[in-house]
Amino acid sequence: MKTEELTAKILNENPNMDNYQLAIAVAKRCDEIQNGALSKLNIDPSSVKPADLALMEIAEGLVVVKGFVDLEK
């Protein structure tokens, strides 16, 4: 999936989140990945950029962004 599609999916599923908040969440997860955190996806981390991997994890709901969770799901 393209970055734009992943971003749109995340923002559609989390109406309380905006682009800037998503960028901060991706940056934080990207830092974790670069500092040795294991990927939550079954993907070789060396084949994907850390920012793309972070965005994919958030889009799949594997990484929860605190403050933007829809508890009704």
PDB file of N, CA, C, O and CB in Angstrom:
ATOM      1  N   MET A   1       0.844  -1.173   0.000  1.00  0.00           N
ATOM      2  CA  MET A   1       0.000   0.000   0.000  1.00  0.00           C
ATOM      3  C   MET A   1       0.898   1.248   0.000  1.00  0.00           C
ATOM      4  O   MET A   1       1.947   1.260   0.643  1.00  0.00           O
ATOM      5  CB  MET A   1      -0.965  -0.008   1.227  1.00  0.00           C
ATOM      6  N   LYS A   2       0.491   2.261  -0.702  1.00  0.00           N
ATOM      7  CA  LYS A   2       1.256   3.502  -0.771  1.00  0.00           C
ATOM      8  C   LYS A   2       1.129   4.291   0.535  1.00  0.00           C
ATOM      9  O   LYS A   2       0.175   4.134   1.297  1.00  0.00           O
ATOM     10  CB  LYS A   2       0.783   4.357  -1.958  1.00  0.00           C
ATOM     11  N   THR A   3       2.119   5.134   0.757  1.00  0.00           N
ATOM     12  CA  THR A   3       2.138   5.960   1.959  1.00  0.00           C
ATOM     13  C   THR A   3       0.869   6.791   2.091  1.00  0.00           C
ATOM     14  O   THR A   3       0.307   6.917   3.179  1.00  0.00           O
ATOM     15  CB  THR A   3       3.353   6.870   1.950  1.00  0.00           C
ATOM     16  N   GLU A   4       0.426   7.355   0.975  1.00  0.00           N
ATOM     17  CA  GLU A   4      -0.785   8.191   1.006  1.00  0.00           C
ATOM     18  C   GLU A   4      -2.016   7.376   1.393  1.00  0.00           C
ATOM     19  O   GLU A   4      -2.882   7.861   2.120  1.00  0.00           O
ATOM     20  CB  GLU A   4      -1.012   8.857  -0.361  1.00  0.00           C
ATOM     21  N   GLU A   5      -2.092   6.133   0.905  1.00  0.00           N
ATOM     22  CA  GLU A   5      -3.232   5.272   1.231  1.00  0.00           C
ATOM     23  C   GLU A   5      -3.209   4.876   2.705  1.00  0.00           C
ATOM     24  O   GLU A   5      -4.246   4.857   3.367  1.00  0.00           O
ATOM     25  CB  GLU A   5      -3.227   4.014   0.344  1.00  0.00           C
ATOM     26  N   LEU A   6      -2.014   4.559   3.213  1.00  0.00           N
ATOM     27  CA  LEU A   6      -1.893   4.211   4.632  1.00  0.00           C
ATOM     28  C   LEU A   6      -2.273   5.388   5.521  1.00  0.00           C
ATOM     29  O   LEU A   6      -2.978   5.228   6.517  1.00  0.00           O
ATOM     30  CB  LEU A   6      -0.465   3.753   4.951  1.00  0.00           C
ATOM     31  N   THR A   7      -1.800   6.561   5.148  1.00  0.00           N
ATOM     32  CA  THR A   7      -2.119   7.765   5.914  1.00  0.00           C
ATOM     33  C   THR A   7      -3.619   8.017   5.921  1.00  0.00           C
ATOM     34  O   THR A   7      -4.197   8.308   6.968  1.00  0.00           O
ATOM     35  CB  THR A   7      -1.383   8.979   5.340  1.00  0.00           C
ATOM     36  N   ALA A   8      -4.249   7.908   4.760  1.00  0.00           N
ATOM     37  CA  ALA A   8      -5.695   8.116   4.668  1.00  0.00           C
ATOM     38  C   ALA A   8      -6.448   7.087   5.498  1.00  0.00           C
ATOM     39  O   ALA A   8      -7.428   7.430   6.159  1.00  0.00           O
ATOM     40  CB  ALA A   8      -6.154   8.049   3.208  1.00  0.00           C
ATOM     41  N   LYS A   9      -6.009   5.833   5.477  1.00  0.00           N
ATOM     42  CA  LYS A   9      -6.656   4.780   6.258  1.00  0.00           C
ATOM     43  C   LYS A   9      -6.592   5.101   7.742  1.00  0.00           C
ATOM     44  O   LYS A   9      -7.594   4.995   8.450  1.00  0.00           O
ATOM     45  CB  LYS A   9      -6.000   3.419   5.982  1.00  0.00           C
ATOM     46  N   ILE A  10      -5.416   5.495   8.212  1.00  0.00           N
ATOM     47  CA  ILE A  10      -5.246   5.807   9.637  1.00  0.00           C
ATOM     48  C   ILE A  10      -6.117   6.987  10.035  1.00  0.00           C
ATOM     49  O   ILE A  10      -6.803   6.938  11.057  1.00  0.00           O
ATOM     50  CB  ILE A  10      -3.770   6.111   9.955  1.00  0.00           C
ATOM     51  N   LEU A  11      -6.095   8.044   9.237  1.00  0.00           N
ATOM     52  CA  LEU A  11      -6.864   9.247   9.581  1.00  0.00           C
ATOM     53  C   LEU A  11      -8.366   9.010   9.490  1.00  0.00           C
ATOM     54  O   LEU A  11      -9.124   9.606  10.256  1.00  0.00           O
ATOM     55  CB  LEU A  11      -6.472  10.400   8.666  1.00  0.00           C
ATOM     56  N   ASN A  12      -8.816   8.155   8.572  1.00  0.00           N
ATOM     57  CA  ASN A  12     -10.245   7.822   8.476  1.00  0.00           C
ATOM     58  C   ASN A  12     -10.705   7.010   9.679  1.00  0.00           C
ATOM     59  O   ASN A  12     -11.825   7.179  10.161  1.00  0.00           O
ATOM     60  CB  ASN A  12     -10.530   7.044   7.185  1.00  0.00           C
ATOM     61  N   GLU A  13      -9.834   6.127  10.161  1.00  0.00           N
ATOM     62  CA  GLU A  13     -10.184   5.286  11.304  1.00  0.00           C
ATOM     63  C   GLU A  13     -10.037   6.008  12.639  1.00  0.00           C
ATOM     64  O   GLU A  13     -10.569   5.554  13.652  1.00  0.00           O
ATOM     65  CB  GLU A  13      -9.327   4.049  11.307  1.00  0.00           C
ATOM     66  N   ASN A  14      -9.322   7.124  12.645  1.00  0.00           N
ATOM     67  CA  ASN A  14      -9.082   7.900  13.868  1.00  0.00           C
ATOM     68  C   ASN A  14      -9.445   9.364  13.616  1.00  0.00           C
ATOM     69  O   ASN A  14      -8.557  10.188  13.398  1.00  0.00           O
ATOM     70  CB  ASN A  14      -7.593   7.773  14.330  1.00  0.00           C
ATOM     71  N   PRO A  15     -10.724   9.693  13.644  1.00  0.00           N
ATOM     72  CA  PRO A  15     -11.141  11.056  13.302  1.00  0.00           C
ATOM     73  C   PRO A  15     -10.617  12.136  14.249  1.00  0.00           C
ATOM     74  O   PRO A  15     -10.620  13.315  13.896  1.00  0.00           O
ATOM     75  CB  PRO A  15     -12.629  11.122  13.275  1.00  0.00           C
ATOM     76  N   ASN A  16     -10.169  11.753  15.442  1.00  0.00           N
ATOM     77  CA  ASN A  16      -9.632  12.736  16.389  1.00  0.00           C
ATOM     78  C   ASN A  16      -8.165  13.062  16.126  1.00  0.00           C
ATOM     79  O   ASN A  16      -7.600  13.935  16.784  1.00  0.00           O
ATOM     80  CB  ASN A  16      -9.790  12.227  17.808  1.00  0.00           C
ATOM     81  N   MET A  17      -7.544  12.371  15.174  1.00  0.00           N
ATOM     82  CA  MET A  17      -6.128  12.569  14.878  1.00  0.00           C
ATOM     83  C   MET A  17      -5.984  13.386  13.602  1.00  0.00           C
ATOM     84  O   MET A  17      -6.759  13.229  12.658  1.00  0.00           O
ATOM     85  CB  MET A  17      -5.395  11.210  14.742  1.00  0.00           C
ATOM     86  N   ASP A  18      -4.973  14.268  13.586  1.00  0.00           N
ATOM     87  CA  ASP A  18      -4.705  15.008  12.350  1.00  0.00           C
ATOM     88  C   ASP A  18      -3.330  14.619  11.812  1.00  0.00           C
ATOM     89  O   ASP A  18      -2.620  13.822  12.424  1.00  0.00           O
ATOM     90  CB  ASP A  18      -4.783  16.545  12.593  1.00  0.00           C
ATOM     91  N   ASN A  19      -2.963  15.181  10.674  1.00  0.00           N
ATOM     92  CA  ASN A  19      -1.706  14.838  10.002  1.00  0.00           C
ATOM     93  C   ASN A  19      -0.500  15.064  10.897  1.00  0.00           C
ATOM     94  O   ASN A  19       0.428  14.255  10.899  1.00  0.00           O
ATOM     95  CB  ASN A  19      -1.553  15.650   8.730  1.00  0.00           C
ATOM     96  N   TYR A  20      -0.499  16.134  11.646  1.00  0.00           N
ATOM     97  CA  TYR A  20       0.641  16.479  12.485  1.00  0.00           C
ATOM     98  C   TYR A  20       0.808  15.494  13.634  1.00  0.00           C
ATOM     99  O   TYR A  20       1.927  15.098  13.957  1.00  0.00           O
ATOM    100  CB  TYR A  20       0.487  17.891  13.028  1.00  0.00           C
ATOM    101  N   GLN A  21      -0.285  15.103  14.242  1.00  0.00           N
ATOM    102  CA  GLN A  21      -0.227  14.135  15.323  1.00  0.00           C
ATOM    103  C   GLN A  21       0.226  12.771  14.808  1.00  0.00           C
ATOM    104  O   GLN A  21       0.974  12.061  15.480  1.00  0.00           O
ATOM    105  CB  GLN A  21      -1.589  14.020  16.005  1.00  0.00           C
ATOM    106  N   LEU A  22      -0.230  12.416  13.623  1.00  0.00           N
ATOM    107  CA  LEU A  22       0.203  11.168  13.011  1.00  0.00           C
ATOM    108  C   LEU A  22       1.696  11.215  12.715  1.00  0.00           C
ATOM    109  O   LEU A  22       2.403  10.233  12.938  1.00  0.00           O
ATOM    110  CB  LEU A  22      -0.591  10.892  11.724  1.00  0.00           C
ATOM    111  N   ALA A  23       2.176  12.336  12.222  1.00  0.00           N
ATOM    112  CA  ALA A  23       3.603  12.479  11.926  1.00  0.00           C
ATOM    113  C   ALA A  23       4.439  12.298  13.187  1.00  0.00           C
ATOM    114  O   ALA A  23       5.505  11.684  13.138  1.00  0.00           O
ATOM    115  CB  ALA A  23       3.888  13.851  11.296  1.00  0.00           C
ATOM    116  N   ILE A  24       3.974  12.820  14.303  1.00  0.00           N
ATOM    117  CA  ILE A  24       4.695  12.665  15.566  1.00  0.00           C
ATOM    118  C   ILE A  24       4.704  11.196  15.990  1.00  0.00           C
ATOM    119  O   ILE A  24       5.729  10.684  16.438  1.00  0.00           O
ATOM    120  CB  ILE A  24       4.057  13.543  16.671  1.00  0.00           C
ATOM    121  N   ALA A  25       3.562  10.522  15.849  1.00  0.00           N
ATOM    122  CA  ALA A  25       3.478   9.099  16.208  1.00  0.00           C
ATOM    123  C   ALA A  25       4.399   8.253  15.334  1.00  0.00           C
ATOM    124  O   ALA A  25       5.074   7.351  15.831  1.00  0.00           O
ATOM    125  CB  ALA A  25       2.030   8.599  16.079  1.00  0.00           C
ATOM    126  N   VAL A  26       4.427   8.540  14.041  1.00  0.00           N
ATOM    127  CA  VAL A  26       5.300   7.806  13.129  1.00  0.00           C
ATOM    128  C   VAL A  26       6.756   8.059  13.492  1.00  0.00           C
ATOM    129  O   VAL A  26       7.565   7.132  13.489  1.00  0.00           O
ATOM    130  CB  VAL A  26       5.028   8.210  11.663  1.00  0.00           C
ATOM    131  N   ALA A  27       7.092   9.293  13.803  1.00  0.00           N
ATOM    132  CA  ALA A  27       8.473   9.630  14.160  1.00  0.00           C
ATOM    133  C   ALA A  27       8.908   8.897  15.427  1.00  0.00           C
ATOM    134  O   ALA A  27      10.030   8.397  15.499  1.00  0.00           O
ATOM    135  CB  ALA A  27       8.621  11.145  14.353  1.00  0.00           C
ATOM    136  N   LYS A  28       8.026   8.831  16.427  1.00  0.00           N
ATOM    137  CA  LYS A  28       8.370   8.139  17.668  1.00  0.00           C
ATOM    138  C   LYS A  28       8.587   6.653  17.428  1.00  0.00           C
ATOM    139  O   LYS A  28       9.545   6.067  17.934  1.00  0.00           O
ATOM    140  CB  LYS A  28       7.276   8.344  18.714  1.00  0.00           C
ATOM    141  N   ARG A  29       7.685   6.042  16.646  1.00  0.00           N
ATOM    142  CA  ARG A  29       7.828   4.614  16.353  1.00  0.00           C
ATOM    143  C   ARG A  29       9.061   4.373  15.489  1.00  0.00           C
ATOM    144  O   ARG A  29       9.751   3.369  15.666  1.00  0.00           O
ATOM    145  CB  ARG A  29       6.564   4.073  15.649  1.00  0.00           C
ATOM    146  N   CYS A  30       9.337   5.255  14.582  1.00  0.00           N
ATOM    147  CA  CYS A  30      10.520   5.159  13.724  1.00  0.00           C
ATOM    148  C   CYS A  30      11.789   5.184  14.581  1.00  0.00           C
ATOM    149  O   CYS A  30      12.709   4.400  14.347  1.00  0.00           O
ATOM    150  CB  CYS A  30      10.540   6.317  12.687  1.00  0.00           C
ATOM    151  N   ASP A  31      11.840   6.067  15.555  1.00  0.00           N
ATOM    152  CA  ASP A  31      12.985   6.118  16.471  1.00  0.00           C
ATOM    153  C   ASP A  31      13.152   4.796  17.220  1.00  0.00           C
ATOM    154  O   ASP A  31      14.268   4.301  17.379  1.00  0.00           O
ATOM    155  CB  ASP A  31      12.817   7.271  17.473  1.00  0.00           C
ATOM    156  N   GLU A  32      12.028   4.230  17.678  1.00  0.00           N
ATOM    157  CA  GLU A  32      12.086   2.950  18.381  1.00  0.00           C
ATOM    158  C   GLU A  32      12.663   1.860  17.476  1.00  0.00           C
ATOM    159  O   GLU A  32      13.505   1.071  17.904  1.00  0.00           O
ATOM    160  CB  GLU A  32      10.686   2.546  18.876  1.00  0.00           C
ATOM    161  N   ILE A  33      12.208   1.823  16.238  1.00  0.00           N
ATOM    162  CA  ILE A  33      12.688   0.816  15.287  1.00  0.00           C
ATOM    163  C   ILE A  33      14.178   0.997  15.020  1.00  0.00           C
ATOM    164  O   ILE A  33      14.930   0.023  14.984  1.00  0.00           O
ATOM    165  CB  ILE A  33      11.898   0.898  13.966  1.00  0.00           C
ATOM    166  N   GLN A  34      14.602   2.242  14.833  1.00  0.00           N
ATOM    167  CA  GLN A  34      16.007   2.514  14.572  1.00  0.00           C
ATOM    168  C   GLN A  34      16.894   2.208  15.772  1.00  0.00           C
ATOM    169  O   GLN A  34      18.091   1.963  15.620  1.00  0.00           O
ATOM    170  CB  GLN A  34      16.182   3.953  14.166  1.00  0.00           C
ATOM    171  N   ASN A  35      16.309   2.222  16.958  1.00  0.00           N
ATOM    172  CA  ASN A  35      17.066   1.920  18.172  1.00  0.00           C
ATOM    173  C   ASN A  35      16.947   0.463  18.590  1.00  0.00           C
ATOM    174  O   ASN A  35      17.286   0.111  19.720  1.00  0.00           O
ATOM    175  CB  ASN A  35      16.603   2.806  19.299  1.00  0.00           C
ATOM    176  N   GLY A  36      16.460  -0.399  17.676  1.00  0.00           N
ATOM    177  CA  GLY A  36      16.490  -1.830  17.922  1.00  0.00           C
ATOM    178  C   GLY A  36      15.171  -2.509  18.238  1.00  0.00           C
ATOM    179  O   GLY A  36      15.154  -3.723  18.442  1.00  0.00           O
ATOM    180  N   ALA A  37      14.070  -1.782  18.288  1.00  0.00           N
ATOM    181  CA  ALA A  37      12.775  -2.417  18.560  1.00  0.00           C
ATOM    182  C   ALA A  37      12.435  -3.366  17.415  1.00  0.00           C
ATOM    183  O   ALA A  37      12.715  -3.079  16.251  1.00  0.00           O
ATOM    184  CB  ALA A  37      11.650  -1.347  18.744  1.00  0.00           C
ATOM    185  N   LEU A  38      11.835  -4.483  17.755  1.00  0.00           N
ATOM    186  CA  LEU A  38      11.449  -5.464  16.749  1.00  0.00           C
ATOM    187  C   LEU A  38      10.181  -5.021  16.034  1.00  0.00           C
ATOM    188  O   LEU A  38       9.302  -4.397  16.630  1.00  0.00           O
ATOM    189  CB  LEU A  38      11.247  -6.843  17.388  1.00  0.00           C
ATOM    190  N   SER A  39      10.099  -5.349  14.762  1.00  0.00           N
ATOM    191  CA  SER A  39       8.906  -5.027  13.987  1.00  0.00           C
ATOM    192  C   SER A  39       7.750  -5.903  14.432  1.00  0.00           C
ATOM    193  O   SER A  39       7.938  -7.076  14.751  1.00  0.00           O
ATOM    194  CB  SER A  39       9.166  -5.201  12.481  1.00  0.00           C
ATOM    195  N   LYS A  40       6.569  -5.340  14.451  1.00  0.00           N
ATOM    196  CA  LYS A  40       5.377  -6.087  14.809  1.00  0.00           C
ATOM    197  C   LYS A  40       4.742  -6.733  13.581  1.00  0.00           C
ATOM    198  O   LYS A  40       3.762  -7.470  13.696  1.00  0.00           O
ATOM    199  CB  LYS A  40       4.374  -5.176  15.504  1.00  0.00           C
ATOM    200  N   LEU A  41       5.298  -6.457  12.415  1.00  0.00           N
ATOM    201  CA  LEU A  41       4.847  -7.061  11.169  1.00  0.00           C
ATOM    202  C   LEU A  41       5.806  -8.161  10.768  1.00  0.00           C
ATOM    203  O   LEU A  41       6.959  -8.182  11.200  1.00  0.00           O
ATOM    204  CB  LEU A  41       4.731  -6.007  10.051  1.00  0.00           C
ATOM    205  N   ASN A  42       5.336  -9.059   9.955  1.00  0.00           N
ATOM    206  CA  ASN A  42       6.171 -10.157   9.478  1.00  0.00           C
ATOM    207  C   ASN A  42       6.909  -9.705   8.220  1.00  0.00           C
ATOM    208  O   ASN A  42       6.755 -10.292   7.149  1.00  0.00           O
ATOM    209  CB  ASN A  42       5.316 -11.433   9.195  1.00  0.00           C
ATOM    210  N   ILE A  43       7.713  -8.651   8.368  1.00  0.00           N
ATOM    211  CA  ILE A  43       8.450  -8.051   7.260  1.00  0.00           C
ATOM    212  C   ILE A  43       9.899  -7.896   7.693  1.00  0.00           C
ATOM    213  O   ILE A  43      10.180  -7.570   8.846  1.00  0.00           O
ATOM    214  CB  ILE A  43       7.834  -6.672   6.836  1.00  0.00           C
ATOM    215  N   ASP A  44      10.812  -8.131   6.767  1.00  0.00           N
ATOM    216  CA  ASP A  44      12.228  -7.925   7.043  1.00  0.00           C
ATOM    217  C   ASP A  44      12.474  -6.421   7.163  1.00  0.00           C
ATOM    218  O   ASP A  44      12.314  -5.695   6.181  1.00  0.00           O
ATOM    219  CB  ASP A  44      13.126  -8.561   5.925  1.00  0.00           C
ATOM    220  N   PRO A  45      12.862  -5.939   8.354  1.00  0.00           N
ATOM    221  CA  PRO A  45      13.036  -4.494   8.546  1.00  0.00           C
ATOM    222  C   PRO A  45      14.126  -3.877   7.672  1.00  0.00           C
ATOM    223  O   PRO A  45      14.114  -2.669   7.435  1.00  0.00           O
ATOM    224  CB  PRO A  45      13.350  -4.216   9.982  1.00  0.00           C
ATOM    225  N   SER A  46      15.055  -4.679   7.197  1.00  0.00           N
ATOM    226  CA  SER A  46      16.111  -4.127   6.354  1.00  0.00           C
ATOM    227  C   SER A  46      15.631  -3.862   4.927  1.00  0.00           C
ATOM    228  O   SER A  46      16.323  -3.203   4.152  1.00  0.00           O
ATOM    229  CB  SER A  46      17.300  -5.070   6.330  1.00  0.00           C
ATOM    230  N   SER A  47      14.445  -4.376   4.579  1.00  0.00           N
ATOM    231  CA  SER A  47      13.921  -4.173   3.226  1.00  0.00           C
ATOM    232  C   SER A  47      12.959  -2.998   3.129  1.00  0.00           C
ATOM    233  O   SER A  47      12.506  -2.653   2.038  1.00  0.00           O
ATOM    234  CB  SER A  47      13.229  -5.424   2.754  1.00  0.00           C
ATOM    235  N   VAL A  48      12.644  -2.381   4.266  1.00  0.00           N
ATOM    236  CA  VAL A  48      11.680  -1.283   4.309  1.00  0.00           C
ATOM    237  C   VAL A  48      12.270  -0.141   5.141  1.00  0.00           C
ATOM    238  O   VAL A  48      12.952  -0.379   6.139  1.00  0.00           O
ATOM    239  CB  VAL A  48      10.309  -1.760   4.904  1.00  0.00           C
ATOM    240  N   LYS A  49      12.009   1.073   4.730  1.00  0.00           N
ATOM    241  CA  LYS A  49      12.464   2.228   5.510  1.00  0.00           C
ATOM    242  C   LYS A  49      11.747   2.234   6.864  1.00  0.00           C
ATOM    243  O   LYS A  49      10.573   1.871   6.940  1.00  0.00           O
ATOM    244  CB  LYS A  49      12.202   3.566   4.738  1.00  0.00           C
ATOM    245  N   PRO A  50      12.436   2.638   7.922  1.00  0.00           N
ATOM    246  CA  PRO A  50      11.810   2.649   9.249  1.00  0.00           C
ATOM    247  C   PRO A  50      10.523   3.470   9.310  1.00  0.00           C
ATOM    248  O   PRO A  50       9.576   3.072   9.989  1.00  0.00           O
ATOM    249  CB  PRO A  50      12.785   3.184  10.261  1.00  0.00           C
ATOM    250  N   ALA A  51      10.470   4.592   8.624  1.00  0.00           N
ATOM    251  CA  ALA A  51       9.254   5.422   8.646  1.00  0.00           C
ATOM    252  C   ALA A  51       8.091   4.705   7.973  1.00  0.00           C
ATOM    253  O   ALA A  51       6.958   4.780   8.447  1.00  0.00           O
ATOM    254  CB  ALA A  51       9.509   6.773   7.953  1.00  0.00           C
ATOM    255  N   ASP A  52       8.364   4.011   6.874  1.00  0.00           N
ATOM    256  CA  ASP A  52       7.307   3.253   6.197  1.00  0.00           C
ATOM    257  C   ASP A  52       6.834   2.095   7.064  1.00  0.00           C
ATOM    258  O   ASP A  52       5.638   1.810   7.129  1.00  0.00           O
ATOM    259  CB  ASP A  52       7.802   2.727   4.838  1.00  0.00           C
ATOM    260  N   LEU A  53       7.764   1.434   7.725  1.00  0.00           N
ATOM    261  CA  LEU A  53       7.416   0.332   8.612  1.00  0.00           C
ATOM    262  C   LEU A  53       6.556   0.827   9.771  1.00  0.00           C
ATOM    263  O   LEU A  53       5.570   0.185  10.135  1.00  0.00           O
ATOM    264  CB  LEU A  53       8.684  -0.352   9.144  1.00  0.00           C
ATOM    265  N   ALA A  54       6.923   1.959  10.344  1.00  0.00           N
ATOM    266  CA  ALA A  54       6.148   2.538  11.444  1.00  0.00           C
ATOM    267  C   ALA A  54       4.736   2.875  10.987  1.00  0.00           C
ATOM    268  O   ALA A  54       3.770   2.608  11.701  1.00  0.00           O
ATOM    269  CB  ALA A  54       6.842   3.797  11.992  1.00  0.00           C
ATOM    270  N   LEU A  55       4.613   3.457   9.803  1.00  0.00           N
ATOM    271  CA  LEU A  55       3.300   3.813   9.268  1.00  0.00           C
ATOM    272  C   LEU A  55       2.458   2.562   9.024  1.00  0.00           C
ATOM    273  O   LEU A  55       1.258   2.560   9.302  1.00  0.00           O
ATOM    274  CB  LEU A  55       3.450   4.615   7.966  1.00  0.00           C
ATOM    275  N   MET A  56       3.072   1.506   8.509  1.00  0.00           N
ATOM    276  CA  MET A  56       2.345   0.253   8.269  1.00  0.00           C
ATOM    277  C   MET A  56       1.867  -0.358   9.580  1.00  0.00           C
ATOM    278  O   MET A  56       0.746  -0.862   9.655  1.00  0.00           O
ATOM    279  CB  MET A  56       3.234  -0.751   7.515  1.00  0.00           C
ATOM    280  N   GLU A  57       2.702  -0.317  10.611  1.00  0.00           N
ATOM    281  CA  GLU A  57       2.311  -0.874  11.911  1.00  0.00           C
ATOM    282  C   GLU A  57       1.137  -0.107  12.508  1.00  0.00           C
ATOM    283  O   GLU A  57       0.217  -0.709  13.061  1.00  0.00           O
ATOM    284  CB  GLU A  57       3.497  -0.852  12.882  1.00  0.00           C
ATOM    285  N   ILE A  58       1.167   1.202  12.399  1.00  0.00           N
ATOM    286  CA  ILE A  58       0.062   2.022  12.919  1.00  0.00           C
ATOM    287  C   ILE A  58      -1.212   1.761  12.117  1.00  0.00           C
ATOM    288  O   ILE A  58      -2.293   1.657  12.695  1.00  0.00           O
ATOM    289  CB  ILE A  58       0.426   3.531  12.872  1.00  0.00           C
ATOM    290  N   ALA A  59      -1.096   1.655  10.800  1.00  0.00           N
ATOM    291  CA  ALA A  59      -2.264   1.409   9.946  1.00  0.00           C
ATOM    292  C   ALA A  59      -2.912   0.057  10.246  1.00  0.00           C
ATOM    293  O   ALA A  59      -4.133  -0.077  10.166  1.00  0.00           O
ATOM    294  CB  ALA A  59      -1.860   1.473   8.472  1.00  0.00           C
ATOM    295  N   GLU A  60      -2.105  -0.936  10.589  1.00  0.00           N
ATOM    296  CA  GLU A  60      -2.624  -2.264  10.902  1.00  0.00           C
ATOM    297  C   GLU A  60      -3.148  -2.365  12.333  1.00  0.00           C
ATOM    298  O   GLU A  60      -3.707  -3.391  12.720  1.00  0.00           O
ATOM    299  CB  GLU A  60      -1.547  -3.301  10.682  1.00  0.00           C
ATOM    300  N   GLY A  61      -2.969  -1.309  13.114  1.00  0.00           N
ATOM    301  CA  GLY A  61      -3.442  -1.316  14.495  1.00  0.00           C
ATOM    302  C   GLY A  61      -2.522  -2.059  15.442  1.00  0.00           C
ATOM    303  O   GLY A  61      -2.918  -2.378  16.563  1.00  0.00           O
ATOM    304  N   LEU A  62      -1.306  -2.341  15.014  1.00  0.00           N
ATOM    305  CA  LEU A  62      -0.355  -3.061  15.843  1.00  0.00           C
ATOM    306  C   LEU A  62       0.367  -2.150  16.822  1.00  0.00           C
ATOM    307  O   LEU A  62       0.918  -2.608  17.823  1.00  0.00           O
ATOM    308  CB  LEU A  62       0.646  -3.767  14.976  1.00  0.00           C
ATOM    309  N   VAL A  63       0.358  -0.868  16.527  1.00  0.00           N
ATOM    310  CA  VAL A  63       0.933   0.137  17.409  1.00  0.00           C
ATOM    311  C   VAL A  63      -0.195   1.096  17.759  1.00  0.00           C
ATOM    312  O   VAL A  63      -0.809   1.696  16.877  1.00  0.00           O
ATOM    313  CB  VAL A  63       2.156   0.886  16.739  1.00  0.00           C
ATOM    314  N   VAL A  64      -0.458   1.233  19.038  1.00  0.00           N
ATOM    315  CA  VAL A  64      -1.532   2.102  19.497  1.00  0.00           C
ATOM    316  C   VAL A  64      -0.958   3.487  19.776  1.00  0.00           C
ATOM    317  O   VAL A  64       0.042   3.634  20.479  1.00  0.00           O
ATOM    318  CB  VAL A  64      -2.224   1.520  20.765  1.00  0.00           C
ATOM    319  N   VAL A  65      -1.600   4.481  19.219  1.00  0.00           N
ATOM    320  CA  VAL A  65      -1.199   5.865  19.455  1.00  0.00           C
ATOM    321  C   VAL A  65      -2.037   6.362  20.626  1.00  0.00           C
ATOM    322  O   VAL A  65      -3.248   6.543  20.498  1.00  0.00           O
ATOM    323  CB  VAL A  65      -1.394   6.771  18.164  1.00  0.00           C
ATOM    324  N   LYS A  66      -1.395   6.581  21.757  1.00  0.00           N
ATOM    325  CA  LYS A  66      -2.115   6.974  22.971  1.00  0.00           C
ATOM    326  C   LYS A  66      -2.856   8.291  22.742  1.00  0.00           C
ATOM    327  O   LYS A  66      -2.325   9.239  22.164  1.00  0.00           O
ATOM    328  CB  LYS A  66      -1.140   7.106  24.168  1.00  0.00           C
ATOM    329  N   GLY A  67      -4.094   8.314  23.215  1.00  0.00           N
ATOM    330  CA  GLY A  67      -4.909   9.511  23.103  1.00  0.00           C
ATOM    331  C   GLY A  67      -5.790   9.522  21.857  1.00  0.00           C
ATOM    332  O   GLY A  67      -6.643  10.397  21.708  1.00  0.00           O
ATOM    333  N   PHE A  68      -5.586   8.552  20.959  1.00  0.00           N
ATOM    334  CA  PHE A  68      -6.355   8.538  19.717  1.00  0.00           C
ATOM    335  C   PHE A  68      -6.985   7.180  19.469  1.00  0.00           C
ATOM    336  O   PHE A  68      -7.234   6.811  18.321  1.00  0.00           O
ATOM    337  CB  PHE A  68      -5.469   8.919  18.541  1.00  0.00           C
ATOM    338  N   VAL A  69      -7.242   6.441  20.521  1.00  0.00           N
ATOM    339  CA  VAL A  69      -7.822   5.113  20.385  1.00  0.00           C
ATOM    340  C   VAL A  69      -9.329   5.232  20.470  1.00  0.00           C
ATOM    341  O   VAL A  69      -9.860   5.867  21.381  1.00  0.00           O
ATOM    342  CB  VAL A  69      -7.281   4.145  21.468  1.00  0.00           C
ATOM    343  N   ASP A  70     -10.015   4.623  19.522  1.00  0.00           N
ATOM    344  CA  ASP A  70     -11.474   4.586  19.547  1.00  0.00           C
ATOM    345  C   ASP A  70     -11.884   3.372  20.361  1.00  0.00           C
ATOM    346  O   ASP A  70     -11.757   2.239  19.895  1.00  0.00           O
ATOM    347  CB  ASP A  70     -12.081   4.535  18.097  1.00  0.00           C
ATOM    348  N   LEU A  71     -12.371   3.597  21.566  1.00  0.00           N
ATOM    349  CA  LEU A  71     -12.712   2.506  22.472  1.00  0.00           C
ATOM    350  C   LEU A  71     -13.985   1.777  22.085  1.00  0.00           C
ATOM    351  O   LEU A  71     -14.277   0.722  22.648  1.00  0.00           O
ATOM    352  CB  LEU A  71     -12.847   3.030  23.861  1.00  0.00           C
ATOM    353  N   GLU A  72     -14.748   2.302  21.148  1.00  0.00           N
ATOM    354  CA  GLU A  72     -16.000   1.678  20.734  1.00  0.00           C
ATOM    355  C   GLU A  72     -15.791   0.571  19.715  1.00  0.00           C
ATOM    356  O   GLU A  72     -16.731  -0.162  19.407  1.00  0.00           O
ATOM    357  CB  GLU A  72     -16.928   2.717  20.166  1.00  0.00           C
ATOM    358  N   LYS A  73     -14.591   0.433  19.190  1.00  0.00           N
ATOM    359  CA  LYS A  73     -14.323  -0.605  18.183  1.00  0.00           C
ATOM    360  C   LYS A  73     -14.282  -1.959  18.786  1.00  0.00           C
ATOM    361  O   LYS A  73     -14.068  -2.943  18.078  1.00  0.00           O
ATOM    362  CB  LYS A  73     -13.035  -0.344  17.472  1.00  0.00           C
TER     363      LYS A  73
END
